């Protein structure tokens, strides 16, 4: 990393991100597009490891291959879609400017350039950010394919964005590359394509050795065997956690939260292990297995609520996505408000959510805004300011109270003189003379500052004595203000006026005592620097929330406990980011290995098990899991198949879903009961991303009926495994507001993980004569799609294709028929009575033969209608479609 020692031969600790950028600098664009670049070096990640060095090395080449594959896909997509940026100016940067925290130190100093982008291209959604890897080219016209970047003598190279500011970028690249500032014409028209890989933060794990004093979870020796007596960390092998201690968490303490026995048991075990002394022989990991609808988020929030009662324990809660971490933080806030002790409402200074406001979905005025880092910094900035903050107004108040006040007699004489001089309103004179306007300004400012401090600074930092003094001071100032008002409003000649003045003096003395105490004992920052206030917030909070990748920004922070939600959806190398924080003595992984795994774009890396999570690997090694075994989401008719197929009937239905009130009838007919498979005669369109027009028409018809049925407040989710089908449905619907009163959402299976809706319509899309269903056969993906509905799940699919696929869908179709939940769309009888599977050998609409016959008939009739003279035109149309790789069955006869 470039710093003051770089030019003098000093050394600095290697930054893992710098290591990755050095390797990327050694690649050419051809290397990025080469699928075989790391094929011979990628090895399958083992289940056990011989030591920490071997553990980290096992992820190195699979991770590099995944980065290459992701950069390749992004580069091709950026070029084909025209997402590139022309450059207005290019100039080299001086050495003094290069000393930037994001600069990379290479064996030879890299070349640095400052590039500016024309105004019309600034602020675009895909505009490069600090840390991105981009492609720089001197192409004078837009390139559509990666090969165009180097065609006809063009030059291109990879560059690292060290910082981005408005329309200016500071880039560094290998010094041996051409001098981009000495191009004919002085400026270059370049193509700038964002080619950044999503695993940037996870990449920091593969070269990072344990920090001194940190990564307790990584530093133990691996076990030699899989014995029950092994006490080594399960990150390298396996150990068996103790389950005989509740950590002081009694059943009565948990009863107020309405937990079931499996939830309570999991919480007691985690609290017990987390509270044990550092360096014990217990496992460093606890695993909570949370199938869909089993109250996983509630369990996490109660666990965090209990841990927050110990101010000495700092807990970091992470999740792979912004949506997941926002849900956990929101649930904890709701729980705290529900069970808040008297007088502590609105005090959430110990909670801190960090990240990107837009990606976290934080709206102005929302509950999450109260604990969001950027909002907290802005609000505390005024309170900590030396010129306008609490300490300034507290000292002004002290001066105000110390100043001598006029006696009644002197005040009376001045008042008489004012009346004799025909002064304006005597009440206004008394206000000004007694300093009421100044006091009101001091009072309102102090009250505002202290309320902000009590809301955004932990009570453990304020200290209990100071907290109580702040509350007392606000009450006293309110009383003082009331006395002020009464003295000004009443006539000093009236009885009792002197008593008011005495009360005012006594109240003033009590206020002075508290202000002196707060001035002396309340230790808070005295600064306007946002960076210092931000650091204070991070250092002070005891419960922190952020994404796994974002946790890399907490390096230097000391944590005691780590919670990772959706841990089974996270690559193991990504989990190493928060696991490397200093001070960790225990980690709780919450997830479900039967749901979606991490996304891996490279098939080579996927075969090497890069997408496997730490949660899944520990399960394979036999580490004990705490199963949450009661589901509270799905109607029993919906939950029965997933429970049988994915969870070996270990999940029970909660009392809320077995009651009659959970069964809702939104449309008439047995087809629209709680669970149904609806056979749709249709055909998938060719193409990389599939879509099915027949499914689309059925979906629109169902939505029309739901809308006409005035299903007020009903949430409807439409799940499609293919992006093309999602886009087709969204286009057909248009503005979602037109579906009112339905709350409608359309997304992929991945987009629905962690969500739930009243009604789910699942479009399987696939319909072909080969019974080919592609990645739809993925059991984990199917599990997610089938477990999102609360009241109704309606599955649309072609029975011939799905039943013949020899996959989980074969079992599902058979199960639907056995349970009399199988229906045929278009058959009026099926709306009220279930159908049956066609006998073997029976032609089914959608089969290859029938579809080809129908297509031949269509083209023949069209030829007859147009006349023999149109044959030439028809051949031209079919030939053009053939060149576009559109396959049209039944047209071969045109060429005969």
C-alpha positions, 0 to 999 in steps of 0.5 A, a space after each residue: 500500500 502506498 504510504 510515506 514509507 513506500 518511497 524510502 524503502 520502509 515496509 508495511 503489512 501487506 493488504 489482501 486486497 492489494 495482493 489480489 490487485 497485483 495478481 489481476 494486474 498480471 492478467 490481460 483481457 485475453 486472460 480474463 476471457 480464458 475459461 481454462 486459465 486456472 483449470 489445472 490449478 483449481 483443486 476440490 476444497 477438502 472437508 478437513 485441513 492440516 493447518 491454517 496455511 493449508 486451509 487458506 491455500 485451499 481457497 486461493 485458486 478457486 477464488 481467483 477462478 471465480 473472480 475471473 469468471 465474474 469479470 469475464 461475464 461483466 465485461 461481455 455484458 457491459 460491452 454488448 449492452 453499451 455500458 461504457 464511458 467515453 473519457 474527456 481528459 487523461 493526465 498523469 498524476 504526480 507522486 504526491 497525489 499517489 499516496 492514497 490509501 487505496 493505492 497498490 504497491 507493486 515491485 515497480 511503481 504503477 502508472 497513475 492517471 486522472 481521467 474525467 468523464 463527460 457530464 452526461 455520463 456521470 452518476 450513472 448506475 454502473 459508474 465505477 466506484 473506488 476499488 473497482 477494476 475497469 478496462 481501459 481502451 483507446 478504441 475510437 468507436 464503441 466495442 461490442 465484444 471483448 475481442 474488439 478491444 484489441 482488434 486493428 492494433 488497439 490497446 487496452 489494459 486493466 486498471 484499478 480505481 483508487 478513488 472516484 470523485 464526481 466525474 473524475 477517476 484516479 486509476 493505477 495500472 502496470 507501469 509497462 503499459 503505454 503512456 495514455 497521456 501521450 496519445 495523438 490529439 492529447 486526449 483519448 476516446 476510451 471505453 471504460 467498462 466496469 468489470 468488478 467482481 462481487 467477491 472483492 471482500 471475500 478475496 481478502 480472506 485467502 492471503 490474510 494470516 491471523 492478526 496478532 491477538 485476533 482470529 481465535 477461531 482460526 488459530 487452533 490446531 486441527 483434530 487428527 480424528 473425528 472423535 467426540 473428545 476432540 476439542 479443536 476448532 471445527 473450522 479445521 475439523 470438529 468438536 462437540 459443544 457442551 449442552 448442559 448449561 443454560 448460562 443463567 437464562 431460565 425458562 421464566 426469562 424466555 417465557 415473556 418472548 413467547 418462544 417454543 421449546 426448540 427456540 428456547 433451547 437454542 438460545 440457552 445453549 448459545 448464551 451459555 457457550 458465549 458467556 464462558 471464559 475465554 480459552 475454554 475447551 468448548 466449541 467455538 461455533 454454535 449452529 442453529 438450523 432454521 427451516 422456512 417459517 420456523 421463527 429464525 429471525 425471532 430467535 436471533 432477535 431474542 438472543 441479541 436482546 439477551 446479549 445486550 443486557 451484558 454491556 461488556 459483550 460486543 456482538 456483530 450480526 452479519 448476513 450475506 444481503 442487505 435485505 436480510 440484515 435489515 430484517 434482523 435489525 428491524 425485528 430487534 428494534 420491534 422487540 426492544 420497543 415491546 419489552 422496553 423497561 420504563 423510561 428507556 423507550 427510544 434509547 438505542 445508542 448501543 445498536 448500530 447499523 452500517 452500510 449503504 442507505 439505499 441498499 439497506 432500504 432505509 427510508 426517512 423517518 423509519 425505525 432503522 434510521 434511528 440506528 443507522 450510522 450515517 444518520 447518527 453521525 449527522 445528528 451527533 455532529 451538532 451535539 458534539 460541536 464545540 461552538 453549538 453543542 451541549 457543552 457550550 450551552 451547558 456552560 452558557 447556562 452556568 453563567 446565566 444562573 450565576 449572574 446576580 438577579 435584581 431584588 424585588 425592590 430594585 426591580 420595582 423601582 425600575 418598573 415604576 420608572 419604565 411606566 412613567 416613561 410610557 414604555 411599551 408593554 411592562 410584561 415584555 420589559 419583565 421578560 427582557 429584564 429577567 433574561 427569559 429569551 436567552 434562557 428559552 434558547 439555552 433550554 431548548 438547545 440543551 434539551 434537544 442535544 441531551 435527547 439526541 445524546 440519550 437516543 444515540 449514545 449508549 447508556 454504558 458510555 453516558 454512565 448511569 449517574 450522568 444519565 439520571 442527571 440529564 433526565 433531572 436537569 431537563 425536568 428542572 429546566 422545565 420547572 424553571 421555565 414554568 416559574 419564569 412564566 408565572 413571575 412574568 405573568 403575575 403582578 409583583 404586588 400580588 400575594 405569593 409573588 415573593 414565594 415564586 421568586 424564592 422558588 426560582 432562586 432555590 431551583 436555580 441552585 439545584 440546577 447549578 449543582 447538576 450542571 457542574 456535575 455534568 460538566 465534570 463527569 460526562 465524557 463525550 467527544 468535543 469535535 465537528 469531525 465526522 470521521 471522529 464521530 463515526 469512530 466514536 459510534 463504532 467504538 461505543 456500540 455493543 450490537 453492530 449490524 452489517 453485511 458480511 462484506 461490509 464487516 471488513 471495514 471493522 478491522 481494528 474493532 474488538 468483538 466478543 460474539 459473531 452471529 451470521 444469519 443466512 450462513 448457508 447462503 455464504 461461501 466459506 471464504 466470505 465467512 472468514 471476513 468477520 471471523 478475522 475480527 479481534 477478540 472473537 471467542 464464539 460464533 453463531 451460524 444460523 441457516 438452512 443448508 436445504 435452501 439456496 447456496 451461495 452463487 458461483 458463476 464459474 463451473 470450475 470453481 463450483 465443482 471445486 466446492 467454492 460455493 459450499 458454506 462453512 455451515 454446510 461443511 460443519 454439518 457434514 463433519 457431524 457438528 451438532 445443530 439446534 433445529 427449530 422444529 415448528 413452522 408458523 408460516 405455511 398452511 399444512 397443505 403447503 408444508 407437507 411436501 417440503 417437510 417430507 421431501 427436504 426435512 424428513 418430517 422433522 418439522 411440526 405445524 404451529 398452532 396458528 397454521 392449523 386453525 381454521 382462520 389460516 385457511 383463506 379462500 380467495 377464488 372459487 373452485 378447488 383449483 384455487 385451494 391452499 395447494 394445487 398443481 395446475 397443468 398448463 398446455 404450453 411451450 417454452 420459448 427458445 433462448 438462454 433465459 426461458 419464458 412461457 407465454 401460456 404460463 403468462 396468460 394463466 397468471 394474468 387471468 388469475 390476477 384479473 380474477 383476484 383483482 375483481 374479487 376485491 382481495 383487499 390487502 392480500 399480498 401476491 408473489 409471482 415466482 419465476 426461475 428465469 429472468 426472461 419470464 420475470 421480465 415478460 410478466 412485469 411488462 404484461 402487468 405494467 404499472 404495479 399500481 394497476 393491480 390495486 388492491 393487490 400487493 403484487 411482487 414478481 421476482 426470481 427464486 433467489 429474489 424471494 429467499 427470506 420473503 413470504 406472501 399470502 398467495 404464491 403463484 409459481 411459474 415453472 416455465 419449462 415445457 418441452 418434449 425432452 423433459 429437460 428442466 435445467 437448473 429447475 431440478 435443483 432441490 434447494 432452489 425448489 425448496 425455496 420456491 415451495 415455502 414462500 406462501 402463507 395461505 395459497 400456493 398455486 404451481 403452474 407447469 407442464 405435467 409431461 415435462 416435469 413428470 418426465 424429468 426424473 427429478 424432485 418435480 416428478 415426486 411433486 407431480 405424483 404427490 399432487 395427484 395422490 392428494 387430489 391437488 392436480 388440475 388441468 387449466 382450461 378444463 372447466 370441470 377442473 375448477 371444481 374437481 381435481 384431475 389425474 395424470 395422463 396414462 403412459 403413452 397418451 399424447 399430451 399437449 406440449 409433446 414434441 410430436 403434437 407441437 410439431 404437427 400443430 406447427 406444420 398445420 399452421 404454416 401450411 394453412 398460412 401458405 394456402 391463405 397467402 397463395 403460391 406466389 408468397 412461397 419465396 417470401 415465406 422462405 426468406 422469413 424462415 431463413 432470416 429467423 434461422 440465422 437468428 437461431 430461432 427454431 421453427 418446427 414444421 417449416 422444413 417442407 417449405 424447402 422441398 
